[in-house]
Amino acid sequence: MGMGRTSWWPATALALLLAGCASGGPAAFMSEDNRGISYTGDRGVGSQPFPANHRSEILSYLRTYLNNPVGVRDGVMAEPLQRTVGGRLRYVSCLRYAARESDGSYRPAQERAAVFVDGRFDRLVEDAGELCAGSTYAPFPELAGLTR
């Protein structure tokens, strides 16, 4: 029977093995502090550029992050400040809002921290306690205008 029918499996096994190596495994998707997915590459640069488009990037992310982005209440946000996140200096913008539930009710306002790497939105930290301690909030009316 030669090469026809049985030679496909070594090539398939090799392709799967190489795909696993190229992805870096599950740890490649964890941030340096193991708290979530990181969407941007980290060059390891100590001085970070100010995230000039922080408001629009946060709004874009929340439009997909929230189950129902329509009718968000009590939206406030702090200007980005440099904080240490996972041992590295990052710009962090704290926000607080009350999201609408699927039944139309509202849960209490929640505090989140938007982390920026190289001037771009990287991730939203749900347990923002220490990162947002002492933040000065200002109204964020654009949050109430989100649509699906």
DSSP file (Angstrom, degrees, kcal/mol; ACC not computed):
  #  RESIDUE AA STRUCTURE BP1 BP2  ACC     N-H-->O    O-->H-N    N-H-->O    O-->H-N    TCO  KAPPA ALPHA  PHI   PSI    X-CA   Y-CA   Z-CA
    1    1 A M    >         0   0    0      0, 0.0     3,-0.8     0, 0.0     4,-0.4   0.000 360.0 360.0 360.0 -15.7    0.0    0.0    0.0
    2    2 A G  T 3   -     0   0    0      1,-0.2     4,-0.4     2,-0.1     3,-0.1  -0.181 360.0 -27.0  65.8-143.7    2.9    2.5    0.1
    3    3 A M  T 3> S+     0   0    0      1,-0.1     4,-0.8     2,-0.1    -1,-0.2   0.544 109.3  87.3 -90.2 -11.1    2.5    6.2    1.1
    4    4 A G  T <4 S+     0   0    0     -3,-0.8    -1,-0.1     1,-0.2     4,-0.1   0.944  95.8  18.7 -61.8 -62.0   -1.1    6.9    0.3
    5    5 A R  T  4 S+     0   0    0     -4,-0.4     3,-0.3     1,-0.2    -1,-0.2   0.818 126.4  39.5 -90.1 -31.5   -3.3    5.9    3.2
    6    6 A T  T  4 S+     0   0    0     -4,-0.4     3,-0.5     1,-0.2    -1,-0.2   0.524  96.0  75.3-100.8  -5.0   -1.1    5.7    6.3
    7    7 A S  S  X S+     0   0    0     -4,-0.8     4,-0.8     1,-0.2    -1,-0.2   0.472  76.2  78.2 -88.8  -0.6    1.3    8.7    5.8
    8    8 A W  H  > S+     0   0    0     -3,-0.3     4,-2.1     1,-0.2    -1,-0.2   0.832  82.0  64.8 -76.2 -31.4   -1.2   11.4    6.7
    9    9 A W  H  > S+     0   0    0     -3,-0.5     4,-2.7     1,-0.2     5,-0.2   0.859  97.4  52.1 -69.4 -34.9   -1.0   11.0   10.5
   10   10 A P  H  > S+     0   0    0      0, 0.0     4,-2.3     0, 0.0    -1,-0.2   0.910 112.2  47.5 -65.1 -37.3    2.7   11.9   11.0
   11   11 A A  H  X S+     0   0    0     -4,-0.8     4,-2.2     2,-0.2    -2,-0.2   0.903 113.5  47.6 -67.1 -40.3    2.1   15.2    9.1
   12   12 A T  H  X S+     0   0    0     -4,-2.1     4,-2.3     2,-0.2     5,-0.2   0.918 112.1  49.5 -65.8 -44.1   -1.0   15.9   11.2
   13   13 A A  H  X S+     0   0    0     -4,-2.7     4,-2.3     1,-0.2    -2,-0.2   0.910 111.5  49.3 -61.6 -42.7    0.7   15.1   14.5
   14   14 A L  H  X S+     0   0    0     -4,-2.3     4,-2.6     2,-0.2    -1,-0.2   0.908 110.2  50.8 -63.2 -42.6    3.6   17.4   13.5
   15   15 A A  H  X S+     0   0    0     -4,-2.2     4,-2.1     1,-0.2    -2,-0.2   0.911 111.9  47.0 -62.0 -43.2    1.2   20.2   12.6
   16   16 A L  H  X S+     0   0    0     -4,-2.3     4,-2.0     2,-0.2    -1,-0.2   0.900 111.9  50.6 -66.0 -40.6   -0.6   20.0   15.9
   17   17 A L  H  X S+     0   0    0     -4,-2.3     4,-1.8     1,-0.2    -2,-0.2   0.926 112.2  46.4 -62.2 -46.2    2.7   19.9   17.8
   18   18 A L  H  X S+     0   0    0     -4,-2.6     4,-2.4     1,-0.2    -1,-0.2   0.866 109.6  54.3 -65.9 -36.8    4.0   23.0   16.1
   19   19 A A  H  X S+     0   0    0     -4,-2.1     4,-1.5     1,-0.2    -1,-0.2   0.897 108.2  50.1 -64.2 -39.3    0.7   24.8   16.6
   20   20 A G  H  X>S+     0   0    0     -4,-2.0     5,-0.7     1,-0.2     4,-0.6   0.886 112.0  47.4 -65.1 -39.3    0.9   24.1   20.3
   21   21 A C  H ><5S+     0   0    0     -4,-1.8     3,-0.8     1,-0.2    -2,-0.2   0.894 109.8  52.9 -68.3 -40.4    4.5   25.4   20.5
   22   22 A A  H 3<5S+     0   0    0     -4,-2.4    -1,-0.2     1,-0.2    -2,-0.2   0.815 103.5  56.9 -67.0 -31.3    3.7   28.6   18.5
   23   23 A S  H 3<5S-     0   0    0     -4,-1.5    -1,-0.2    -5,-0.2    -2,-0.2   0.718 101.0-131.4 -75.8 -18.1    0.8   29.5   20.8
   24   24 A G  T <<5 -     0   0    0     -3,-0.8     3,-0.3    -4,-0.6     4,-0.3   0.502  47.7 -96.7  80.6   2.7    3.0   29.6   23.9
   25   25 A G    > < -     0   0    0     -5,-0.7     3,-1.5     1,-0.2     4,-0.3  -0.109  61.7 -47.9  76.1-179.4    0.4   27.5   25.7
   26   26 A P  G >  S+     0   0    0      0, 0.0     3,-1.5     0, 0.0     4,-0.2   0.796 130.5  66.2 -60.5 -30.7   -2.3   28.8   28.0
   27   27 A A  G >  S+     0   0    0     -3,-0.3     3,-1.4     1,-0.3    -2,-0.2   0.726  84.2  74.3 -66.6 -19.8    0.1   31.0   30.0
   28   28 A A  G <  S+     0   0    0     -3,-1.5    -1,-0.3    -4,-0.3    -3,-0.1   0.749  95.7  50.9 -64.3 -21.9    0.7   33.2   26.9
   29   29 A F  G <  S+     0   0    0     -3,-1.5     9,-0.7    -4,-0.3     2,-0.3   0.477  91.4  94.1 -95.7  -1.9   -2.7   34.7   27.4
   30   30 A M  B <  S-A   37   0A   0     -3,-1.4     7,-0.2    -4,-0.2     2,-0.0  -0.658  76.0-120.4 -90.6 146.6   -2.3   35.6   31.1
   31   31 A S    >   -     0   0    0      5,-1.7     3,-1.9    -2,-0.3    -1,-0.1  -0.243  36.5 -94.9 -74.9 172.3   -1.1   39.0   32.2
   32   32 A E  T 3  S+     0   0    0      1,-0.3    -1,-0.1     2,-0.1    54,-0.1   0.728 128.9  44.3 -64.6 -20.3    2.1   39.4   34.2
   33   33 A D  T 3  S-     0   0    0      3,-0.1    -1,-0.3    52,-0.0    53,-0.1   0.234 111.0-120.9-107.7  13.8    0.1   39.4   37.4
   34   34 A N  S <  S+     0   0    0     -3,-1.9    -2,-0.1     2,-0.1     3,-0.1   0.776  78.2 119.2  57.4  32.7   -2.1   36.4   36.4
   35   35 A R  S    S-     0   0    0      1,-0.2     2,-0.3    90,-0.0    -1,-0.1   0.426  76.3 -43.1-107.4   0.7   -5.4   38.4   36.7
   36   36 A G  S    S-     0   0    0     -5,-0.1    -5,-1.7    89,-0.1     2,-0.3  -0.976  77.2 -39.5 163.2-175.6   -6.7   38.2   33.2
   37   37 A I  B     -A   30   0A   0     -2,-0.3     2,-0.5    -7,-0.2    -7,-0.2  -0.551  43.8-148.1 -79.8 138.7   -6.2   38.4   29.5
   38   38 A S        -     0   0    0     -9,-0.7    85,-0.1    -2,-0.3    84,-0.1  -0.937   8.9-169.3-108.6 128.1   -3.8   41.0   28.1
   39   39 A Y        +     0   0    0     83,-1.0     2,-0.3    -2,-0.5    -1,-0.1   0.596  66.5  54.5 -95.7 -13.1   -4.7   42.4   24.7
   40   40 A T  S    S-     0   0    0     80,-0.1     2,-0.1    82,-0.1    78,-0.1  -0.892  86.1-107.1-122.0 153.8   -1.5   44.3   23.9
   41   41 A G        -     0   0    0     -2,-0.3     2,-0.6    76,-0.1    -2,-0.1  -0.475  28.4-135.9 -74.4 147.8    2.1   43.3   23.8
   42   42 A D        -     0   0    0     -2,-0.1    -1,-0.0     1,-0.1    -4,-0.0  -0.921  15.0-170.8-109.9 114.7    4.3   44.6   26.6
   43   43 A R        -     0   0    0     -2,-0.6    -1,-0.1     2,-0.1    -2,-0.0   0.543  44.1-119.1 -79.8  -5.3    7.6   45.9   25.5
   44   44 A G        +     0   0    0      1,-0.2     2,-0.4     2,-0.1    -2,-0.1   0.709  56.2 161.1  76.0  19.8    8.7   46.1   29.2
   45   45 A V        -     0   0    0      1,-0.1    -1,-0.2     2,-0.0    73,-0.2  -0.606  34.2-152.1 -78.6 129.9    9.2   49.8   28.9
   46   46 A G  S    S+     0   0    0     -2,-0.4     2,-0.6     1,-0.1    -1,-0.1   0.925  81.9  60.5 -68.5 -46.3    9.3   51.6   32.3
   47   47 A S  S    S-     0   0    0     71,-0.0    -1,-0.1    43,-0.0    -2,-0.0  -0.753  76.4-160.5 -88.8 122.0    8.0   55.0   31.1
   48   48 A Q        -     0   0    0     -2,-0.6     2,-0.1    70,-0.0    42,-0.1  -0.789  17.6-117.5-102.2 141.3    4.6   54.6   29.5
   49   49 A P        -     0   0    0      0, 0.0    70,-0.5     0, 0.0    42,-0.1  -0.484  39.8 -97.6 -73.3 148.5    3.0   57.2   27.2
   50   50 A F        -     0   0    0     -2,-0.1     2,-1.5     1,-0.1     3,-0.1  -0.446  36.3-116.7 -64.5 135.2   -0.2   58.9   28.4
   51   51 A P    >   -     0   0    0      0, 0.0     3,-1.6     0, 0.0     4,-0.2  -0.579  34.8-177.2 -77.4  90.0   -3.3   57.1   26.9
   52   52 A A  T 3  S+     0   0    0     -2,-1.5     3,-0.3     1,-0.3    68,-0.1   0.797  80.1  43.4 -60.9 -32.2   -4.6   60.0   24.8
   53   53 A N  T 3> S+     0   0    0     66,-0.4     4,-2.4     1,-0.2    -1,-0.3  -0.045  74.4 128.3-103.5  31.0   -7.7   58.1   23.7
   54   54 A H  H <>  +     0   0    0     -3,-1.6     4,-2.2     1,-0.2     5,-0.2   0.859  69.4  51.9 -59.3 -38.7   -8.5   56.6   27.0
   55   55 A R  H  > S+     0   0    0     -3,-0.3     4,-2.3     1,-0.2    -1,-0.2   0.955 113.6  41.7 -64.2 -50.0  -12.2   57.7   27.1
   56   56 A S  H  > S+     0   0    0      1,-0.2     4,-2.3     2,-0.2    -1,-0.2   0.865 114.5  52.0 -68.4 -35.0  -13.1   56.3   23.6
   57   57 A E  H  X S+     0   0    0     -4,-2.4     4,-2.1     2,-0.2    -1,-0.2   0.899 110.4  48.1 -68.4 -38.9  -11.1   53.1   24.2
   58   58 A I  H  X S+     0   0    0     -4,-2.2     4,-2.8    -5,-0.3     5,-0.2   0.925 112.1  49.7 -65.6 -43.5  -12.9   52.4   27.5
   59   59 A L  H  X S+     0   0    0     -4,-2.3     4,-1.9     1,-0.2    -2,-0.2   0.915 109.8  51.0 -61.6 -42.6  -16.3   53.1   25.9
   60   60 A S  H  X S+     0   0    0     -4,-2.3     4,-0.8     1,-0.2    -1,-0.2   0.910 113.2  45.5 -61.1 -42.6  -15.5   50.7   23.1
   61   61 A Y  H >X S+     0   0    0     -4,-2.1     4,-2.4     1,-0.2     3,-1.0   0.934 111.3  51.1 -67.7 -44.9  -14.6   48.0   25.5
   62   62 A L  H 3X S+     0   0    0     -4,-2.8     4,-2.3     1,-0.3    -1,-0.2   0.812  98.9  66.4 -64.8 -28.9  -17.6   48.5   27.8
   63   63 A R  H 3< S+     0   0    0     -4,-1.9    -1,-0.3    -5,-0.2    -2,-0.2   0.856 115.7  28.8 -59.2 -34.0  -19.9   48.3   24.8
   64   64 A T  H << S+     0   0    0     -3,-1.0    -2,-0.2    -4,-0.8    -1,-0.2   0.744 118.3  57.2 -96.5 -27.5  -18.9   44.7   24.4
   65   65 A Y  H  < S+     0   0    0     -4,-2.4     2,-0.2    -5,-0.1    -3,-0.2   0.888  93.3  74.4 -72.3 -41.1  -18.1   43.9   28.1
   66   66 A L  S  < S-     0   0    0     -4,-2.3     4,-0.1    -5,-0.2     0, 0.0  -0.531  75.4-140.2 -78.0 138.6  -21.4   44.8   29.6
   67   67 A N  S    S+     0   0    0      1,-0.3    -1,-0.1    -2,-0.2    34,-0.1   0.892 101.5  16.9 -61.8 -39.6  -24.3   42.4   29.0
   68   68 A N        +     0   0    0     32,-0.3    32,-0.6     1,-0.1    -1,-0.3  -0.822  68.5 178.4-134.6  94.5  -26.6   45.4   28.5
   69   69 A P    >   +     0   0    0      0, 0.0     3,-0.8     0, 0.0     2,-0.3   0.583  52.8 102.1 -74.9  -7.6  -24.7   48.6   27.8
   70   70 A V  T 3  S+     0   0    0      1,-0.2    30,-0.2    75,-0.1    77,-0.1  -0.595  85.5  11.5 -80.1 133.0  -27.8   50.7   27.4
   71   71 A G  T 3  S+     0   0    0     73,-0.6    -1,-0.2    75,-0.5     2,-0.1   0.784  74.3 176.7  79.2  28.5  -28.9   52.9   30.3
   72   72 A V    <   -     0   0    0     -3,-0.8     2,-0.3    71,-0.5     3,-0.2  -0.468  17.0-152.7 -64.9 135.7  -25.7   52.7   32.5
   73   73 A R  E     +B   98   0B   0     25,-2.7    25,-2.8     1,-0.2    -1,-0.0  -0.713  59.0  16.7-111.7 161.1  -26.2   55.0   35.5
   74   74 A D  E    S-     0   0B   0     -2,-0.3     2,-0.5    23,-0.2    -1,-0.2   0.804  73.9-179.3  54.8  38.8  -23.9   57.0   37.8
   75   75 A G  E     +     0   0B   0     -3,-0.2    65,-2.6    22,-0.1     2,-0.3  -0.589   8.0 161.7 -76.6 121.1  -20.9   56.8   35.5
   76   76 A V  E     -BC  96 139B   0     20,-2.4    20,-2.3    -2,-0.5     2,-0.3  -0.961  13.9-169.8-134.3 153.8  -17.8   58.5   36.8
   77   77 A M  E     -BC  95 138B   0     61,-2.7    61,-2.1    -2,-0.3     2,-0.3  -0.997  15.5-138.3-145.7 147.0  -14.2   58.2   35.8
   78   78 A A        -     0   0    0     16,-3.1    59,-0.2    -2,-0.3     3,-0.1  -0.810  36.2-103.1-100.6 146.0  -10.8   59.4   37.2
   79   79 A E        -     0   0    0     57,-0.5    15,-0.3    -2,-0.3    57,-0.2  -0.352  52.9 -85.7 -63.0 147.8   -8.1   60.7   34.8
   80   80 A P        -     0   0    0      0, 0.0     2,-0.3     0, 0.0    13,-0.2  -0.320  51.8-178.0 -60.7 133.8   -5.4   58.1   34.1
   81   81 A L  E     -D   92   0B   0     11,-2.4    11,-2.8    -3,-0.1     2,-0.4  -0.937  33.7-101.4-128.0 153.2   -2.6   58.1   36.7
   82   82 A Q  E     +D   91   0B   0     -2,-0.3     2,-0.3     9,-0.2     9,-0.2  -0.637  50.4 163.8 -78.8 128.6    0.6   56.0   36.8
   83   83 A R  E     -D   90   0B   0      7,-3.1     7,-3.0    -2,-0.4     2,-0.6  -0.918  42.4-103.9-136.4 160.3    0.3   53.1   39.2
   84   84 A T  E     +D   89   0B   0     -2,-0.3     2,-0.5     5,-0.2     5,-0.2  -0.810  38.7 178.6 -90.2 121.5    2.2   49.9   39.7
   85   85 A V  E >  S-D   88   0B   0      3,-3.2     3,-1.6    -2,-0.6   -53,-0.1  -0.983  71.7 -15.0-125.2 117.9    0.4   46.9   38.3
   86   86 A G  T 3  S-     0   0    0     -2,-0.5    -1,-0.1     1,-0.3     3,-0.1   0.832 129.4 -53.3  59.6  32.2    2.0   43.5   38.5
   87   87 A G  T 3  S+     0   0    0      1,-0.2     2,-0.4   -54,-0.0    -1,-0.3   0.504 120.5 100.8  83.0   4.0    5.4   45.1   39.3
   88   88 A R  E <  S-D   85   0B   0     -3,-1.6    -3,-3.2    -5,-0.0     2,-0.4  -0.933  77.7-109.5-125.3 147.7    5.3   47.4   36.3
   89   89 A L  E     +D   84   0B   0     -2,-0.4     2,-0.3    -5,-0.2    -5,-0.2  -0.600  48.0 164.5 -75.9 127.4    4.4   51.0   35.9
   90   90 A R  E     -D   83   0B   0     -7,-3.0    -7,-3.1    -2,-0.4     2,-0.5  -0.946  41.7-111.4-138.3 155.8    1.1   51.5   34.0
   91   91 A Y  E     -DE  82 116B   0     25,-1.1    25,-2.6    -2,-0.3     2,-0.4  -0.806  38.7-169.9 -85.3 134.5   -1.5   54.2   33.4
   92   92 A V  E     -DE  81 115B   0    -11,-2.8   -11,-2.4    -2,-0.5     2,-0.5  -0.994  13.1-167.5-130.1 130.5   -4.7   53.3   35.3
   93   93 A S  E     - E   0 114B   0     21,-2.5    21,-3.1    -2,-0.4     2,-0.3  -0.980  15.2-149.8-117.2 121.7   -8.0   55.0   34.9
   94   94 A C  E     - E   0 113B   0     -2,-0.5   -16,-3.1   -15,-0.3     2,-0.3  -0.680  16.9-179.3 -92.8 144.1  -10.6   54.1   37.5
   95   95 A L  E     -BE  77 112B   0     17,-2.6    17,-3.0    -2,-0.3     2,-0.4  -0.977  13.4-162.5-140.1 155.1  -14.3   54.2   36.8
   96   96 A R  E     +BE  76 111B   0    -20,-2.3   -20,-2.4    -2,-0.3     2,-0.3  -0.999  22.7 150.0-137.7 137.2  -17.5   53.5   38.7
   97   97 A Y  E     - E   0 110B   0     13,-1.7    13,-3.1    -2,-0.4     2,-0.6  -0.985  41.9-122.9-160.6 161.0  -20.9   52.8   37.3
   98   98 A A  E     -B   73   0B   0    -25,-2.8   -25,-2.7    -2,-0.3     2,-0.2  -0.961  32.6-153.6-112.9 114.0  -24.2   51.0   37.8
   99   99 A A        -     0   0    0     -2,-0.6     8,-1.6     9,-0.3     2,-0.4  -0.560  18.2-111.6 -88.9 151.5  -25.0   48.6   35.0
  100  100 A R  B     -G  106   0C   0    -32,-0.6   -32,-0.3   -30,-0.2     6,-0.2  -0.651  29.1-135.7 -82.8 134.2  -28.5   47.5   34.0
  101  101 A E    >   -     0   0    0      4,-3.6     3,-1.7    -2,-0.4    -1,-0.1  -0.339  28.6-102.3 -80.8 168.4  -29.4   43.9   34.6
  102  102 A S  T 3  S+     0   0    0      1,-0.3    -1,-0.1     2,-0.1    -2,-0.0   0.759 122.5  55.8 -65.3 -24.4  -31.2   41.8   32.1
  103  103 A D  T 3  S-     0   0    0      2,-0.1    -1,-0.3     1,-0.0     3,-0.1   0.408 122.6-104.3 -88.1   3.3  -34.5   42.2   34.0
  104  104 A G  S <  S+     0   0    0     -3,-1.7    -2,-0.1     1,-0.3     2,-0.0   0.250  84.4 119.1  95.4 -12.8  -34.2   46.0   33.9
  105  105 A S        -     0   0    0     -5,-0.1    -4,-3.6     1,-0.0     2,-0.4  -0.282  60.0-122.5 -79.0 171.2  -33.1   46.5   37.5
  106  106 A Y  B     -G  100   0C   0     -6,-0.2    -6,-0.2    -3,-0.1     3,-0.1  -0.944  11.4-143.0-118.6 137.0  -29.8   48.0   38.4
  107  107 A R        -     0   0    0     -8,-1.6     3,-0.1    -2,-0.4    -6,-0.0  -0.538  44.7 -79.3 -85.9 163.1  -27.0   46.5   40.5
  108  108 A P        -     0   0    0      0, 0.0    -9,-0.3     0, 0.0    -1,-0.2  -0.214  63.0 -81.1 -59.4 154.6  -25.1   48.8   42.9
  109  109 A A        -     0   0    0    -11,-0.2     2,-0.4   -13,-0.1   -11,-0.3  -0.295  50.5-153.1 -58.0 138.7  -22.3   50.9   41.4
  110  110 A Q  E     -E   97   0B   0    -13,-3.1   -13,-1.7    -3,-0.1     2,-0.5  -0.912   7.3-134.0-120.1 144.7  -19.1   48.9   40.8
  111  111 A E  E     +E   96   0B   0     -2,-0.4    17,-0.6   -15,-0.2     2,-0.3  -0.839  28.1 173.9-100.2 132.5  -15.6   50.2   40.7
  112  112 A R  E     -E   95   0B   0    -17,-3.0   -17,-2.6    -2,-0.5     2,-0.5  -0.916  23.1-138.1-132.5 157.6  -13.3   49.0   37.9
  113  113 A A  E     -EF  94 125B   0     12,-2.1    12,-3.3    -2,-0.3     2,-0.6  -0.981   9.0-151.8-121.5 123.1   -9.7   49.9   36.8
  114  114 A A  E     -EF  93 124B   0    -21,-3.1   -21,-2.5    -2,-0.5     2,-0.4  -0.840  16.6-155.1 -92.2 122.2   -8.8   50.3   33.2
  115  115 A V  E     -EF  92 123B   0      8,-3.0     7,-3.2    -2,-0.6     8,-1.3  -0.828   5.2-158.9-104.1 136.4   -5.1   49.5   32.6
  116  116 A F  E     -EF  91 121B   0    -25,-2.6   -25,-1.1    -2,-0.4     2,-0.4  -0.932   6.6-168.7-118.6 137.6   -3.2   50.9   29.7
  117  117 A V  E >  S- F   0 120B   0      3,-2.4     3,-1.8    -2,-0.4   -27,-0.1  -0.994  77.8  -7.7-124.4 129.4    0.0   49.6   28.2
  118  118 A D  T 3  S-     0   0    0     -2,-0.4    -1,-0.1     1,-0.3   -68,-0.1   0.844 130.9 -55.5  53.7  37.5    2.0   51.6   25.7
  119  119 A G  T 3  S+     0   0    0    -70,-0.5   -66,-0.4     1,-0.2     2,-0.3   0.492 118.2 102.2  80.6   3.9   -0.8   54.2   25.6
  120  120 A R  E <  S-F  117   0B   0     -3,-1.8    -3,-2.4   -69,-0.1    -1,-0.2  -0.900  82.4 -93.6-123.2 150.4   -3.5   51.7   24.6
  121  121 A F  E     +F  116   0B   0     -2,-0.3    -5,-0.2    -5,-0.2     3,-0.1  -0.360  43.5 170.8 -58.7 132.9   -6.3   50.0   26.6
  122  122 A D  E     -     0   0B   0     -7,-3.2   -83,-1.0     1,-0.4     2,-0.3   0.776  52.7 -28.8-112.1 -51.3   -5.0   46.6   27.9
  123  123 A R  E     -F  115   0B   0     -8,-1.3    -8,-3.0   -85,-0.1     2,-0.5  -0.988  47.8-115.0-163.8 165.3   -7.6   45.2   30.3
  124  124 A L  E     -F  114   0B   0     -2,-0.3     2,-0.6   -10,-0.2   -10,-0.2  -0.956  25.5-149.2-111.1 122.9  -10.3   46.0   32.9
  125  125 A V  E     -F  113   0B   0    -12,-3.3   -12,-2.1    -2,-0.5     3,-0.2  -0.828   6.7-166.3 -94.9 120.7   -9.5   44.9   36.4
  126  126 A E  S    S+     0   0    0     -2,-0.6     2,-1.3     1,-0.2    -1,-0.2   0.856  83.0  57.1 -77.2 -35.4  -12.7   44.0   38.3
  127  127 A D        +     0   0    0      1,-0.2     4,-0.2   -14,-0.1     3,-0.2  -0.696  67.0 156.6 -95.7  82.4  -11.2   44.0   41.8
  128  128 A A     >  +     0   0    0     -2,-1.3     4,-2.4   -17,-0.6     5,-0.2   0.288  23.6 121.3 -95.5   9.2   -9.9   47.5   41.6
  129  129 A G  T  4 S+     0   0    0      1,-0.2     4,-0.4     2,-0.2     3,-0.3   0.861  82.4  28.1 -40.2 -68.3   -9.7   48.3   45.4
  130  130 A E  T >4 S+     0   0    0     -3,-0.2     3,-0.9     1,-0.2    -1,-0.2   0.874 119.3  56.5 -68.5 -38.3   -6.0   49.1   45.8
  131  131 A L  T 34 S+     0   0    0      1,-0.2    -1,-0.2    -4,-0.2    -2,-0.2   0.826 114.9  38.5 -62.8 -30.8   -5.5   50.4   42.3
  132  132 A C  T >< S+     0   0    0     -4,-2.4     3,-2.0    -3,-0.3    -1,-0.2   0.356  81.0 132.8-104.4   5.1   -8.3   53.0   42.7
  133  133 A A  T <  S+     0   0    0     -3,-0.9    -3,-0.0    -4,-0.4    -4,-0.0  -0.372  81.4   7.9 -59.4 128.0   -7.7   54.0   46.3
  134  134 A G  T 3  S+     0   0    0      1,-0.2    -1,-0.3    -2,-0.1     2,-0.1   0.588  89.9 157.6  78.2  11.8   -7.7   57.8   46.5
  135  135 A S    <   -     0   0    0     -3,-2.0     2,-0.7     1,-0.1    -1,-0.2  -0.401  38.5-136.3 -70.1 145.4   -9.0   58.4   43.0
  136  136 A T        -     0   0    0    -57,-0.2   -57,-0.5    -2,-0.1     2,-0.2  -0.916  24.7-153.8-104.2 113.9  -10.7   61.6   42.2
  137  137 A Y        -     0   0    0     -2,-0.7   -59,-0.2   -59,-0.2   -42,-0.1  -0.592  13.8-173.8 -94.0 149.2  -13.8   61.0   40.0
  138  138 A A  E     -C   77   0B   0    -61,-2.1   -61,-2.7    -2,-0.2    -2,-0.0  -0.937  43.0 -77.7-131.6 155.7  -15.5   63.3   37.6
  139  139 A P  E     -C   76   0B   0      0, 0.0   -63,-0.3     0, 0.0     3,-0.1  -0.211  34.1-164.3 -55.0 143.0  -18.7   62.7   35.7
  140  140 A F    >   +     0   0    0    -65,-2.6     3,-1.6     1,-0.1     4,-0.4  -0.651  17.3 168.0-126.9  70.7  -18.5   60.4   32.7
  141  141 A P  G >>  +     0   0    0      0, 0.0     3,-1.0     0, 0.0     4,-0.6   0.733  66.8  72.1 -63.8 -24.1  -21.7   61.2   30.8
  142  142 A E  G >4 S+     0   0    0      1,-0.3     3,-0.7     2,-0.2     4,-0.1   0.787  87.9  65.7 -61.7 -25.7  -20.7   59.3   27.7
  143  143 A L  G X4 S+     0   0    0     -3,-1.6     3,-1.2     1,-0.2   -71,-0.5   0.857  96.0  54.4 -64.3 -35.8  -21.2   56.1   29.6
  144  144 A A  G <4 S+     0   0    0     -3,-1.0   -73,-0.6    -4,-0.4    -1,-0.2   0.707 102.9  59.4 -70.8 -19.3  -24.9   56.7   29.9
  145  145 A G  G << S+     0   0    0     -3,-0.7    -1,-0.2    -4,-0.6    -2,-0.2   0.319  75.6 130.3 -93.1   8.7  -25.1   57.1   26.1
  146  146 A L    <   -     0   0    0     -3,-1.2   -75,-0.5   -77,-0.3     2,-0.3  -0.284  35.9-169.3 -62.5 147.5  -23.8   53.6   25.2
  147  147 A T              0   0    0    -77,-0.1    -2,-0.0   -76,-0.1    -1,-0.0  -0.788 360.0 360.0-126.5 173.0  -25.8   51.6   22.7
  148  148 A R              0   0    0     -2,-0.3    -2,-0.1   -80,-0.1   -78,-0.0   0.475 360.0 360.0 -76.9 360.0  -25.6   47.9   21.7
